[in-house]
Amino acid sequence: MNVIDYCKGMEMELTAWKAKVYDLTRKVETLGSKEREKILPNIQDLHMFITDMTNRIEQLKNECPTEWSPQKKDIDKGSVDMRGKYEQTMEYIGKAAPVSIPG
């Protein structure tokens, strides 16, 4: 896979993640202030993951290095970390909410 194709694919994935985080944020707003306070750091972490991955992808697109596997490894790790944080947050919301909230 070349760097251009990889970046395009990651951009599409990040767009989907931004939508998920937006939906998650709206769900968090329905929680009580005590529950919302507990989950706020997770939301902030998700926003930081997205920002970091977006910056790395932009850097790859602009620099187009011949050896980009270290950047790919960092982006892939960020994607895994983001997925874990999202699932953790959704699990907490499910426990805190009076009814099940699909994610």
N, C-alpha and C positions, 0 to 999 in steps of 0.2 A: 504494500500500500504506500502510495507516495504522500508527501506532506500536505499537498493541496486537498486530496480526497479525504484525508484524515481530518483536516481542519473543517471542511464542509460538514462532514458527519458529526463532529463534535459541536459545531455551531447549532445544528439541528437538535442535538441532544440537549444542549444548554437551553435552547428556546423552550423545549418541553419541561425542563427542570424549573425554569423561571415561572412557567404557568403553574406547576405543582406547588411551588413555594408561595405564589400569590394565593392560590386556593387554600393552602395550609394557613396562611396568615389570616385570611377571612374566617376560617374555622376557629382559630385561636381567639379572635375577637368575640366569639360567642361564649367563651368561658368566663367564669368569674375572675375577679382580679387576682385572687390568691393563686389559682391554677395558671393564669396567664403569666404571672410573675415567674413561676417555676419554669415555664417553657420558653420564655423570651431569649435566654442565652442560646438555645438550639436554633431559633429562627435567625438570630444574628450570625451564628456559625454558618448556616446554610447560605445566607447572603454573601458571606466572606468567601465560601467555596466557589460560588458562582462568579464573583468578581475576579478571584485569583485565576480560575480556569479561563475566563474570558480574556484576561490580560495575556496569559501564556499562549493562547491560540492566536491572538492578534500578533504577538511577537513572532510566532512561527510563520504566520502568513507573510509578514513584512520582511523577515530576515531570510526565510527559506534556506536553512542550513542543510548541508549535505549529510551531516550526522545529527539527527534529531531524536534518537531513541531516548536520551536522558529526559528531554522535555515530555516525550510521549509517556514515559514511565511516571513522571510527576502528575501529568494530567489524568492518566488512568487511575492512579492512586487517589487523586482528589475526587474523581467520580465515585469510586468505591466508598470513600469516607463520607461523601455527601449522601449517598444512598443510605448508608448506615444511620447517619444523623436524622435523615428524613423518616426512616422507619421507626427509629426510637421516638421521635416526636409524635408520629401518628399513633404509636402504641400508647403513649401517655395520654394523648387527647382522647383516645377511645376509652381509657380508664376513667378520665376526668369528666367526660361528657355523659349526660343522662341517657342518651341513645347512641347507638353505633353510628360513627361517621365514616362513610366509605372514603377511601383514598385512592 
